[in-house]
């Protein structure tokens, strides 16, 4: 993440919507990867 994003997170400031959306997409992808791993095991 950019330093500005980390600073905003540390200070509890509002994060731009695009950043929040990107984080949601990343979380969703991680969840899918975890599910796929469990199925393969």
C-alpha positions as CSV (number, residue, x, y, z in Angstrom):
1,X,0.0,0.0,0.0
2,X,1.0,3.6,-0.4
3,X,2.4,5.4,2.6
4,X,-0.7,7.7,2.4
5,X,-3.0,4.7,2.7
6,X,-1.1,3.3,5.6
7,X,-1.1,6.8,7.3
8,X,-4.9,7.1,6.7
9,X,-5.5,3.7,8.2
10,X,-3.2,4.4,11.2
11,X,-5.0,7.7,11.9
12,X,-8.5,6.3,11.3
13,X,-9.2,8.6,8.5
14,X,-11.6,7.9,5.7
15,X,-10.0,5.7,3.0
16,X,-10.9,6.4,-0.6
17,X,-13.7,4.2,-1.9
18,X,-11.5,2.7,-4.6
19,X,-9.1,1.5,-1.9
20,X,-11.9,-0.1,0.1
21,X,-13.2,-1.8,-3.0
22,X,-9.8,-3.1,-4.0
23,X,-9.3,-4.5,-0.5
24,X,-12.7,-6.3,-0.7
25,X,-11.7,-7.9,-4.0
26,X,-8.4,-9.1,-2.5
27,X,-10.2,-10.6,0.5
28,X,-12.7,-12.3,-1.8
29,X,-9.9,-13.7,-3.9
30,X,-8.2,-15.1,-0.8
31,X,-11.4,-16.7,0.4
32,X,-11.8,-18.4,-3.0
33,X,-8.2,-19.6,-2.9
34,X,-8.7,-21.1,0.6
35,X,-11.8,-22.9,-0.5
36,X,-10.0,-24.3,-3.6
37,X,-7.2,-25.5,-1.4
38,X,-9.5,-27.3,0.9
39,X,-11.2,-29.0,-2.0
40,X,-7.9,-30.2,-3.4
41,X,-6.8,-31.6,-0.1
